[in-house]
Amino acid sequence: MTTVALLIMWLAGFGAVCLFYPGEPLRKNFLLKACLGYGAGAGLTSILYFINLACGAGLQEHAYIIEPVLAIVLLGAAVFVSMRARPAAGKTADSAGTPISAGESSPGRRMRWIFPALLLCVAVLAAGRFSILANANPHGQWDAWGIWNLHARYLYEADEWKGMFEKENSNSHPDYPLLLPASVARVWSYACDRPQSAPILIGLGFGVCTALLMFCAVRASCGAPAAAVACAIVLGSPGLVAQSASQYADIPFAYYLLCAAVLLTQAQAGRERLKFLLAGLMLGLACWLKNEGLLCLAVLSAMMILFGPSVRQWRSSIKAVLLVLVGTLPGLAAAIYYKFALAPDNYLQTSLGGTGLSAKLFDPQRYLKILSSVGVELINQDAWGIAGCAAVLIILLAAFGLRKPPVGPQTVGPRAARPILPAVLLILAGYCAVYLITPFDVDWQLKTSLQRVMLHVWPMAVFAVFYIGAFAEMSSRPPTQ
């Protein structure tokens, strides 16, 4: 039943995502839609599970009636919308709707086999490492069984689910949003048991979809060789595999941020309003997954206005941000209701104020400690190792000579991804600000969480570098006669 629950979740999400691609056959960009559908399905079904739980309805009716009906309706609507497709003649287009050139440079033709081989090797190693880690710790690491899976157990026990708000459970952070715990609990409700395979498979799904989404997004603008390189870079980051196996929420969060970055870039490049809505949906689900989602939503919205396709078109940038905010409503509304109506205050809220905060803000040693920890983490062998060093070289190689860049009069160019990299820096700055005011020992918190939170922005940063690099390389070529 675990597989059935995950399949229904994915089918519902796939159908929902296809609604944002009207007039496009279901098979077109299927892998991209499938990857987006996994996260959309996880988020929407978790919200539905939470609503069902809050209303006191039966969980078995939710599992066996409501969700299958939802999946059938969404898939039927997707098929109906796709029937409006009109095949384009005379040109090839990428997933953003901009024409692309048909050929690759000669280095790409000669070395085409190297990069899929690299990706295959990295994927095999990543799969082996995930298997080893999952078998060694089937219940996950500390935060998994102390926070996320503990919350899932309360949600599964429907009559006692509000027990997680009791004072004795304050160390389990009951204020954390419920996307991941509700996703695990809904799978358990299908099985009428608590199989440990549920959180393992959910974590595996988010890790795999993060890598595949990177492949699809980079392939659309840079070609298959560069896409293989980008996917290998993400899979080759030891943190991605380790955190996926740990059953934490950090890789799912990185996945949602990557979804938002890809969709925002494609929406800007193709001027497609529906993709702004879909990007907003993913950002709203990020808010329903982790508290940091609100920071990322605010930062990306601000960067879209400041670094939009054209400074002179700031009104269109504001309209795009409004579309994104409309798209966030399902996840953001669920998160706000949970935070303000049910959950206790966050530890940061309760620690604000007093002389202690002022002392932290004006302590230069605290700033130095945080910034030095960030610098060390960037070059730490345990965090990135050879994968980080190889990433820099392979990005340079992929950016110069292995290209299938978008061309044409409607191409927005690198401006479409311009908000992403400033957003990455500001998100990291926001995380540093949290370390600055944390009520816990800053050394302990840096040691236990810095690597994980830096993984949040790693995939979206890799995507932005590849996308911008494609146009930088294209502009450096001499014009062909």
C-alpha positions in Angstrom: 0.0 0.0 0.0 3.0 2.3 0.4 3.6 2.2 -3.3 -0.1 2.8 -4.0 -0.2 5.8 -1.7 2.9 7.3 -3.4 1.5 6.6 -6.9 -1.8 8.3 -6.1 0.1 11.3 -4.7 2.2 11.5 -7.9 -0.7 11.1 -10.2 -2.6 13.9 -8.5 0.4 16.2 -8.6 1.2 15.3 -12.3 -2.4 16.1 -13.2 -2.3 19.4 -11.4 1.0 20.4 -13.0 -0.2 19.6 -16.5 -3.1 22.1 -16.0 -0.4 24.8 -16.1 0.7 23.7 -19.5 -2.5 24.2 -21.5 -2.4 23.2 -25.2 0.7 21.0 -24.7 0.5 17.2 -25.1 1.0 15.3 -21.9 4.0 13.5 -23.4 5.8 16.7 -24.2 8.3 17.6 -21.4 7.0 14.5 -19.6 10.0 14.1 -17.4 9.9 17.7 -16.3 6.2 17.5 -15.5 6.7 14.3 -13.7 9.4 15.8 -11.4 7.3 18.8 -10.7 4.3 16.6 -10.1 6.0 14.7 -7.3 6.4 17.8 -5.2 3.1 19.3 -6.2 1.4 16.0 -5.3 3.2 15.7 -1.9 2.2 19.2 -1.0 -1.4 19.2 -2.1 -2.2 15.8 -0.6 -0.5 16.8 2.6 -2.7 19.9 2.8 -5.8 17.8 2.1 -4.7 15.3 4.8 -4.3 18.2 7.3 -7.7 19.7 6.4 -9.3 16.2 6.8 -7.6 15.8 10.2 -8.5 19.3 11.4 -12.1 18.7 10.5 -12.2 15.4 12.3 -13.1 13.3 9.3 -12.1 9.7 9.0 -8.6 8.9 7.7 -9.6 5.8 5.9 -12.3 7.7 3.9 -9.6 10.2 3.0 -7.2 7.5 1.9 -9.5 5.3 -0.1 -12.1 7.8 -1.5 -11.0 11.5 -1.5 -7.5 11.2 -2.8 -8.2 8.7 -5.6 -11.1 10.8 -6.7 -8.9 13.9 -6.6 -6.2 12.2 -8.7 -8.8 11.0 -11.3 -10.4 14.5 -11.6 -7.0 16.2 -12.0 -5.8 13.7 -14.6 -9.0 14.0 -16.5 -8.8 17.8 -16.5 -5.1 17.5 -17.7 -6.1 15.2 -20.5 -8.9 17.6 -21.5 -6.6 20.6 -21.4 -3.9 18.8 -23.4 -6.4 18.0 -26.2 -6.3 21.7 -27.1 -2.7 21.2 -28.2 -1.7 22.6 -31.6 1.5 21.2 -33.0 4.0 23.9 -34.0 5.5 23.7 -37.4 8.8 24.8 -38.7 10.8 25.3 -35.4 11.8 23.5 -32.3 11.2 25.1 -28.9 12.5 24.5 -25.5 10.3 24.1 -22.4 10.3 27.9 -21.9 8.8 28.5 -25.3 11.8 30.0 -26.9 13.3 28.6 -30.1 16.6 26.7 -29.8 19.3 25.9 -32.3 19.4 22.4 -33.5 23.1 21.7 -33.4 25.9 21.5 -30.9 29.5 22.7 -31.2 32.1 20.3 -32.5 33.6 19.7 -29.0 30.1 18.6 -27.9 29.8 16.1 -30.8 33.2 14.6 -30.2 32.9 14.3 -26.4 29.2 13.6 -26.2 29.5 10.2 -24.7 31.8 11.3 -21.8 29.1 13.3 -19.9 26.3 10.7 -19.9 29.0 8.2 -18.7 30.0 10.6 -16.0 26.4 10.9 -14.9 25.9 7.2 -14.9 28.9 6.6 -12.7 27.8 9.3 -10.2 24.3 8.0 -10.2 25.4 4.5 -9.4 27.7 5.7 -6.6 24.9 7.9 -5.2 22.4 5.0 -5.3 24.9 2.8 -3.5 25.6 5.4 -0.8 21.9 6.0 -0.3 21.2 2.3 0.2 24.1 2.0 2.7 22.9 5.0 4.7 19.3 4.0 4.7 20.0 0.5 5.8 22.3 1.7 8.5 19.8 4.2 9.9 16.3 3.1 8.8 14.7 5.5 11.3 16.8 8.4 10.0 19.0 10.8 11.9 18.1 12.7 15.0 15.8 15.3 13.5 13.9 12.6 11.6 12.8 10.5 14.6 12.9 13.5 17.1 10.9 15.9 14.9 9.5 15.0 11.5 8.6 11.3 12.0 7.5 12.0 15.6 5.0 14.6 14.2 3.9 12.1 11.6 3.1 9.6 14.4 0.9 12.1 16.1 -0.9 12.9 12.8 -1.4 9.2 12.2 -3.0 8.8 15.6 -5.9 11.1 14.6 -7.6 11.2 18.0 -4.4 12.3 19.7 -2.7 14.4 17.1 -2.8 17.7 19.1 -0.7 15.9 21.8 2.4 17.1 19.9 1.6 20.7 21.2 1.9 19.6 24.8 4.7 21.2 26.9 6.7 18.0 27.2 7.1 17.9 23.3 8.4 21.5 23.1 11.9 20.2 22.1 10.4 18.6 19.0 9.6 22.0 17.5 5.8 21.6 17.1 5.7 24.9 15.3 7.4 23.4 12.2 5.0 23.1 9.3 3.5 19.8 8.4 4.1 19.0 4.7 6.7 16.2 5.4 5.0 14.7 8.5 1.6 14.8 6.8 3.0 13.1 3.7 4.4 10.3 5.9 1.2 10.0 7.9 -1.0 9.8 4.9 1.1 6.9 3.5 0.8 5.1 6.9 -3.0 5.6 6.7 -3.1 3.7 3.4 -1.1 0.8 5.0 -3.0 0.9 8.3 0.4 0.6 9.9 3.7 2.6 10.2 6.1 0.9 7.7 9.5 2.5 8.0 9.8 2.4 4.2 7.4 5.4 3.9 9.8 8.2 5.0 12.7 6.4 3.3 10.9 6.3 -0.1 9.6 9.9 0.3 13.1 11.2 0.9 14.4 9.1 -2.0 11.7 10.5 -4.3 12.6 14.1 -3.4 16.3 13.5 -4.0 15.8 11.8 -7.3 13.4 14.4 -8.5 15.8 17.2 -7.6 18.5 15.6 -9.8 16.2 14.9 -12.7 14.6 18.3 -12.5 18.1 19.8 -12.8 18.7 17.6 -15.9 15.5 18.7 -17.6 15.9 22.4 -16.8 19.5 22.6 -18.0 18.9 20.5 -21.0 16.2 23.0 -22.2 18.7 25.8 -22.4 22.2 24.2 -22.6 21.7 20.8 -24.3 22.0 17.2 -23.0 25.8 17.1 -22.3 25.6 20.1 -20.0 22.5 18.7 -18.4 24.3 15.5 -17.6 27.1 17.6 -16.0 24.7 19.6 -13.9 22.8 16.5 -12.8 26.1 14.9 -11.9 27.2 17.9 -9.9 24.0 17.8 -7.8 24.1 14.0 -7.3 27.9 14.2 -6.6 27.3 16.5 -3.6 27.6 14.2 -0.6 25.2 16.3 1.3 22.3 15.6 -1.1 22.6 11.8 -0.7 23.2 11.9 3.0 20.4 14.3 3.8 18.0 12.4 1.6 18.7 9.2 3.5 18.5 11.1 6.8 14.8 11.7 6.3 15.2 15.4 7.0 13.2 18.2 5.3 16.3 20.0 3.8 16.4 18.2 0.5 12.7 18.5 -0.1 13.1 22.2 0.7 16.0 22.5 -1.8 13.8 20.7 -4.3 11.0 23.3 -4.0 13.4 26.2 -4.3 14.8 24.6 -7.5 11.3 24.2 -8.8 10.6 27.8 -8.2 13.9 29.0 -9.8 13.3 26.9 -12.9 9.7 27.9 -13.3 10.4 31.6 -12.7 13.2 31.6 -15.2 11.0 29.8 -17.8 8.1 32.1 -17.1 10.3 35.2 -17.7 11.9 33.7 -20.8 8.6 32.7 -22.4 6.4 35.3 -20.8 4.0 32.7 -19.6 1.7 33.7 -16.7 0.6 30.2 -15.8 4.2 29.3 -14.9 4.4 32.2 -12.5 1.4 30.7 -10.8 3.0 27.3 -10.7 6.2 28.8 -9.3 4.1 30.4 -6.6 2.5 27.1 -5.8 5.9 25.6 -5.3 7.0 28.5 -3.1 3.8 28.2 -1.1 4.5 24.5 -0.5 8.0 25.5 0.6 6.4 27.6 3.3 4.2 24.6 4.2 7.4 22.5 4.5 9.8 24.7 6.6 9.7 28.1 8.3 12.5 29.3 6.1 10.0 29.2 3.2 8.6 32.6 4.2 12.1 34.1 4.0 12.7 32.6 0.5 9.3 33.8 -0.8 10.0 37.3 0.4 13.6 37.4 -1.1 12.6 35.9 -4.5 9.7 38.3 -4.8 11.9 41.3 -4.0 14.6 40.1 -6.5 12.0 39.6 -9.2 11.2 43.3 -8.9 14.7 44.6 -8.6 16.4 42.3 -11.1 13.6 41.6 -13.6 14.0 41.3 -17.3 14.0 45.1 -17.7 14.2 47.9 -15.2 11.9 49.9 -17.5 9.3 47.1 -17.2 9.0 47.2 -13.5 5.2 47.2 -13.7 5.3 43.8 -15.5 7.6 42.5 -12.8 5.1 43.6 -10.1 2.4 41.8 -12.0 4.5 38.7 -12.1 5.1 38.9 -8.4 1.4 39.2 -7.8 0.8 36.1 -9.9 3.4 34.3 -7.8 1.7 35.4 -4.6 -1.6 34.1 -5.9 0.0 30.8 -6.6 1.3 30.5 -3.1 -2.2 30.6 -1.6 -2.8 26.8 -1.0 0.5 26.2 0.9 0.8 29.6 2.4 -2.7 29.6 3.8 -2.2 26.2 5.3 1.1 27.3 6.9 -0.4 30.5 8.3 -3.5 28.8 9.7 -1.3 26.2 11.4 1.2 28.7 12.7 -1.4 31.1 14.1 -4.3 28.9 15.1 -2.6 25.7 16.4 1.2 25.8 16.8 3.0 27.4 19.7 5.5 30.3 19.1 8.8 29.6 17.4 11.9 29.6 19.6 13.1 32.8 17.8 9.9 34.6 18.6 10.1 33.8 22.3 13.8 34.8 22.5 13.5 38.3 20.9 13.8 41.3 23.0 15.8 42.2 26.1 19.4 43.1 26.6 20.6 39.7 25.3 19.5 40.4 21.8 21.3 43.8 21.7 24.5 42.1 23.0 24.4 39.6 20.2 23.8 42.2 17.5 26.8 44.3 18.6 29.2 41.5 19.2 31.8 41.5 16.4 33.2 38.2 17.5 29.8 36.6 16.8 29.8 38.0 13.3 33.3 36.8 12.7 32.5 33.3 13.9 29.5 33.0 11.7 31.2 34.3 8.5 34.3 32.1 9.1 32.1 29.1 9.6 30.4 29.8 6.3 33.7 30.2 4.5 35.1 27.0 6.0 31.9 25.1 5.0 32.3 26.2 1.4 35.7 24.4 1.2 35.1 21.7 3.7 36.2 18.3 2.4 33.3 16.6 4.3 30.7 18.9 2.8 31.7 19.2 -0.8 35.0 17.4 -1.2 36.1 16.5 -4.7 32.6 17.0 -6.0 32.8 20.7 -5.2 36.2 21.2 -6.9 35.1 19.2 -9.9 31.9 21.2 -10.1 33.8 24.4 -10.8 35.9 22.8 -13.6 33.0 21.0 -15.2 30.8 24.1 -15.1 33.5 26.0 -17.0 33.9 23.1 -19.4 30.1 22.9 -19.9 29.7 26.6 -20.4 32.3 26.8 -23.2 31.6 24.4 -26.1 28.8 22.1 -25.0 26.0 24.3 -25.8 22.6 24.3 -27.4 21.5 27.8 -26.4 18.2 29.5 -27.0 18.2 31.9 -29.9 15.5 34.0 -31.6 13.9 37.4 -31.5 11.8 36.6 -28.4 14.7 35.4 -26.3 15.0 37.2 -23.0 18.5 35.8 -22.5 20.3 35.6 -19.1 18.1 38.4 -17.7 15.4 35.7 -17.1 17.6 34.1 -14.4 19.1 37.3 -13.1 17.1 37.3 -9.9 18.3 33.9 -8.8 21.9 34.4 -7.8 21.2 37.6 -5.8 18.4 35.7 -4.1 20.8 32.9 -3.2 23.1 35.4 -1.5 20.3 37.1 0.4 18.8 33.8 1.6 22.2 32.8 3.0 22.4 36.3 4.6 19.1 35.7 6.2 20.3 32.4 7.6 23.4 34.1 9.0 21.0 36.6 10.7 19.2 33.7 12.4 22.5 32.4 13.7 23.3 35.9 15.0 20.2 36.1 17.2 19.7 32.4 18.0 19.1 31.7 21.7 21.1 28.4 21.5 24.8 28.1 21.6 25.9 29.5 18.2 28.8 27.0 17.9 26.5 24.0 18.4 23.9 25.4 16.0 26.5 26.1 13.3 28.0 22.7 13.7 24.7 20.8 13.4 22.8 22.8 10.8 25.1 25.0 8.6 25.9 22.3 6.0 22.2 21.4 5.7 20.9 25.0 5.2 23.6 25.7 2.6 22.2 22.8 0.7 18.9 24.6 0.4 20.3 27.0 -2.3 22.9 24.8 -3.9 20.7 23.3 -6.7 19.1 26.6 -7.6 22.6 28.2 -7.7 23.9 25.5 -10.0 20.9 25.9 -12.3 21.4 29.7 -12.5 25.1 29.4 -13.3 24.4 27.0 -16.2 21.6 29.0 -17.6 23.5 32.3 -17.5 26.6 30.6 -18.7 24.8 29.4 -21.8 24.0 32.9 -23.0 27.4 34.2 -21.9 29.1 31.6 -24.2 26.6 32.3 -27.0 27.4 36.0 -26.9 31.2 35.3 -27.0 30.9 33.4 -30.3 31.6 35.2 -33.6 28.5 35.5 -35.8 28.2 32.8 -38.4 27.7 33.7 -42.1 
